[in-house]
């Protein structure tokens, strides 16, 4: 599949069981969120899409404990993919095994327009604790925010607050960091204290409720650009307002 600038969408959810119905719910949720999207191909070893005659049956059969295989839209010029990866409780908040649902789509006008609905469809189908959609550069930036020793500075090189490593957080409902788009389940929103109408006017102006009672919250109009001072300011304000994100404060 072609590699270009990419939007990464991830949801963190309770671990999958074998033949877990949530795998199908994730895929169906994504397809319903984006008209015309059909995730009905798997990838051959060389990356060539192979059509599945009965995608739902194939996915159910291949959903194993903790994971499900990659599916794509079959369009090598505009690739959209999704897969489920197991995440050990050793590296997860609350010490609980999780599944990380990963989707990728081009970071262009179409992808930006679809991102919010795609994140919601994926996270709601997974019954996720939390999730985010961010440009593919987010990983290196967030990695610099993780506090790996007591002697770590109070701020990252970008001036953002340092965050506890995921395995140091006490509950799986605690979001580990902020992305461009953020999906918080009702339990996650309660844990971080969102919303507080008197304090969250700015965040609520870019937020909406989900069918399950959670939230999708967009931090900036355009996808996060860590070289943009106004985007860093938006991140800083959100971290200051919601100190439970990535930290041990309740």
C-alpha positions as CSV (number, residue, x, y, z in Angstrom):
1,X,0.0,0.0,0.0
2,X,1.2,3.5,-0.8
3,X,2.8,5.5,2.1
4,X,2.0,9.2,2.4
5,X,1.3,11.6,5.2
6,X,-1.2,9.7,7.3
7,X,-3.8,10.3,10.0
8,X,-3.6,7.7,12.8
9,X,-6.8,6.7,14.6
10,X,-6.4,4.6,17.8
11,X,-9.0,3.3,20.3
12,X,-8.0,1.6,23.6
13,X,-10.6,-0.9,24.7
14,X,-11.1,-4.0,26.9
15,X,-9.2,-7.0,25.6
16,X,-10.8,-9.0,22.8
17,X,-12.0,-12.6,23.3
18,X,-11.9,-15.2,20.6
19,X,-14.5,-14.5,18.0
20,X,-15.4,-11.3,19.9
21,X,-18.4,-9.5,18.2
22,X,-16.7,-6.2,18.8
23,X,-14.3,-6.7,15.9
24,X,-17.3,-6.7,13.5
25,X,-18.9,-3.8,15.3
26,X,-15.7,-1.8,14.9
27,X,-15.6,-2.4,11.1
28,X,-19.3,-1.8,10.7
29,X,-19.0,1.4,12.7
30,X,-16.2,2.7,10.5
31,X,-18.1,1.8,7.3
32,X,-21.3,3.5,8.5
33,X,-19.3,6.7,9.4
34,X,-17.8,7.1,6.0
35,X,-20.1,6.7,3.0
36,X,-18.7,4.4,0.4
37,X,-16.1,2.8,2.7
38,X,-15.8,-1.0,2.4
39,X,-13.2,-2.7,4.4
40,X,-13.5,-6.0,2.5
41,X,-9.9,-6.8,1.6
42,X,-7.0,-8.4,3.4
43,X,-3.3,-7.9,2.4
44,X,-1.0,-10.4,0.9
45,X,2.5,-10.7,2.1
46,X,3.7,-8.2,-0.5
47,X,1.0,-5.7,0.4
48,X,-1.3,-6.5,-2.4
49,X,-5.1,-6.3,-1.5
50,X,-7.0,-9.6,-1.8
51,X,-10.8,-9.4,-1.8
52,X,-12.7,-11.4,0.8
53,X,-15.8,-13.2,-0.4
54,X,-17.4,-13.2,3.1
55,X,-15.6,-10.6,5.1
56,X,-17.8,-10.9,8.2
57,X,-17.3,-14.6,8.5
58,X,-13.6,-14.3,7.8
59,X,-13.1,-11.6,10.4
60,X,-15.1,-13.5,13.1
61,X,-13.1,-16.7,12.4
62,X,-9.8,-14.8,12.6
63,X,-10.5,-12.7,15.7
64,X,-8.4,-14.3,18.3
65,X,-7.8,-13.6,21.9
66,X,-6.6,-10.0,22.0
67,X,-6.4,-9.2,18.3
68,X,-7.9,-9.2,14.8
69,X,-6.1,-9.0,11.4
70,X,-5.7,-6.1,9.2
71,X,-8.5,-5.2,6.8
72,X,-8.3,-2.5,4.1
73,X,-10.4,-0.8,1.5
74,X,-8.6,-2.3,-1.4
75,X,-7.6,1.0,-3.0
76,X,-3.8,1.3,-3.2
77,X,-4.1,4.9,-4.3
78,X,-6.1,5.9,-1.2
79,X,-5.5,3.2,1.5
80,X,-7.6,3.0,4.6
81,X,-6.8,0.2,7.0
82,X,-7.8,-1.1,10.4
83,X,-6.5,-3.9,12.7
84,X,-6.6,-4.8,16.4
85,X,-3.5,-5.4,18.4
86,X,-3.2,-6.9,21.9
87,X,-1.7,-4.7,24.6
88,X,-0.4,-6.4,27.7
89,X,-1.6,-5.3,31.1
90,X,2.1,-4.9,32.0
91,X,2.1,-1.7,29.8
92,X,-1.5,-0.6,30.3
93,X,-3.3,1.6,32.8
94,X,-4.7,-0.3,35.7
95,X,-2.7,-3.3,34.8
96,X,-5.5,-4.7,32.5
97,X,-4.9,-6.3,29.1
98,X,-6.4,-4.2,26.3
99,X,-6.8,-4.1,22.6
100,X,-5.5,-1.2,20.6
101,X,-7.6,-0.7,17.5
102,X,-5.4,1.0,14.9
103,X,-6.8,2.7,11.7
104,X,-4.9,4.7,9.1
105,X,-6.1,6.9,6.4
106,X,-4.6,9.7,4.2
107,X,-4.2,13.0,5.9
108,X,-5.9,15.1,3.2
109,X,-9.1,17.0,3.0
110,X,-11.2,13.9,2.8
111,X,-9.5,12.2,5.7
112,X,-9.7,15.3,7.8
113,X,-13.4,15.6,7.1
114,X,-14.1,11.9,7.9
115,X,-11.8,11.7,10.9
116,X,-14.3,12.6,13.7
117,X,-17.0,10.2,12.5
118,X,-14.4,7.5,11.9
119,X,-13.0,7.8,15.4
120,X,-16.4,7.7,16.9
121,X,-17.6,4.7,14.8
122,X,-14.4,2.7,15.7
123,X,-14.3,3.6,19.4
124,X,-18.0,3.0,20.0
125,X,-17.9,-0.3,18.2
126,X,-14.9,-1.3,20.4
127,X,-16.6,0.0,23.5
128,X,-13.4,1.8,24.0
129,X,-12.2,3.5,27.2
130,X,-10.7,6.4,25.1
131,X,-9.1,7.1,21.8
132,X,-7.7,9.7,19.5
133,X,-7.0,10.7,15.9
134,X,-3.7,12.5,15.2
135,X,-1.2,13.1,12.4
136,X,1.4,10.4,12.2
137,X,4.0,12.7,13.8
138,X,2.2,12.6,17.1
139,X,4.1,9.6,18.4
140,X,7.5,11.2,18.6
141,X,6.1,14.2,20.4
142,X,4.1,12.3,23.0
143,X,7.1,10.0,23.6
144,X,9.0,13.1,24.8
145,X,6.3,13.9,27.3
146,X,6.5,10.6,29.1
147,X,8.3,10.7,32.5
148,X,10.7,7.8,32.6
149,X,12.5,8.7,35.8
150,X,11.9,10.8,38.9
151,X,14.6,13.2,37.7
152,X,12.7,14.0,34.5
153,X,12.1,17.7,33.8
154,X,8.6,19.1,34.5
155,X,8.2,20.1,30.8
156,X,8.9,18.4,27.5
157,X,11.1,20.1,24.9
158,X,8.0,21.7,23.5
159,X,7.1,23.1,26.9
160,X,4.2,20.6,27.4
161,X,3.7,18.9,30.8
162,X,5.3,15.6,31.4
163,X,3.0,12.6,31.7
164,X,3.2,9.3,33.6
165,X,3.8,6.2,31.6
166,X,0.6,4.3,30.8
167,X,1.5,1.5,33.1
168,X,1.8,3.9,36.0
169,X,-1.8,5.1,35.7
170,X,-4.3,3.5,38.1
171,X,-7.3,2.9,35.9
172,X,-7.9,1.9,32.2
173,X,-10.4,4.8,31.8
174,X,-7.6,7.3,32.2
175,X,-6.6,8.8,28.9
176,X,-2.8,8.7,28.6
177,X,-2.4,11.9,26.5
178,X,-4.2,14.4,24.3
179,X,-4.6,14.0,20.5
180,X,-6.1,16.2,17.8
181,X,-9.4,14.5,18.1
182,X,-10.2,12.8,21.4
183,X,-12.8,10.2,22.1
184,X,-13.6,9.8,25.8
185,X,-16.1,7.2,27.0
186,X,-18.6,8.4,29.7
187,X,-16.4,6.7,32.3
188,X,-13.2,8.4,31.0
189,X,-15.0,11.8,30.9
190,X,-16.1,11.3,34.4
191,X,-12.6,10.4,35.5
192,X,-11.0,13.5,34.0
193,X,-13.8,15.8,35.1
194,X,-15.2,16.7,31.6
195,X,-17.2,18.7,31.0
196,X,-17.4,21.5,33.5
197,X,-19.6,24.0,31.7
198,X,-18.1,27.0,33.5
199,X,-14.5,26.0,32.6
200,X,-14.9,24.2,29.3
201,X,-16.6,26.7,27.0
202,X,-13.7,26.5,24.5
203,X,-13.5,22.7,24.5
204,X,-17.3,22.3,24.3
205,X,-17.4,24.6,21.3
206,X,-15.6,21.7,19.4
207,X,-17.2,18.8,21.2
208,X,-20.2,16.5,20.7
209,X,-21.8,13.7,22.6
210,X,-21.7,10.1,21.3
211,X,-24.5,7.6,21.2
212,X,-23.1,5.8,24.3
213,X,-22.9,9.1,26.3
214,X,-19.2,9.7,25.7
215,X,-17.6,12.7,23.9
216,X,-15.6,13.5,20.8
217,X,-13.5,16.6,21.5
218,X,-11.5,18.4,18.8
219,X,-8.6,20.6,20.1
220,X,-7.8,22.6,17.0
221,X,-9.5,23.4,13.7
222,X,-6.7,21.8,11.7
223,X,-4.8,18.6,12.6
224,X,-2.3,19.2,15.4
225,X,0.9,20.9,14.2
226,X,3.5,21.0,17.0
227,X,5.4,23.7,15.1
228,X,2.3,26.0,15.3
229,X,2.4,28.1,18.5
230,X,-1.4,28.4,18.6
231,X,-1.7,24.6,18.6
232,X,0.8,24.3,21.4
233,X,-1.2,26.8,23.3
234,X,-4.4,24.8,22.8
235,X,-2.6,21.6,24.0
236,X,-1.2,23.5,27.0
237,X,-4.6,24.9,28.0
238,X,-6.3,21.5,27.7
239,X,-3.6,19.7,29.8
240,X,-3.9,22.4,32.5
241,X,-7.7,22.2,32.6
242,X,-7.6,18.3,32.7
243,X,-4.7,17.3,34.9
244,X,-5.9,13.7,35.3
245,X,-4.9,13.0,31.7
246,X,-1.7,11.1,31.7
247,X,-1.1,11.7,35.4
248,X,-2.0,10.2,38.8
249,X,-4.2,13.0,39.9
250,X,-7.9,11.9,40.3
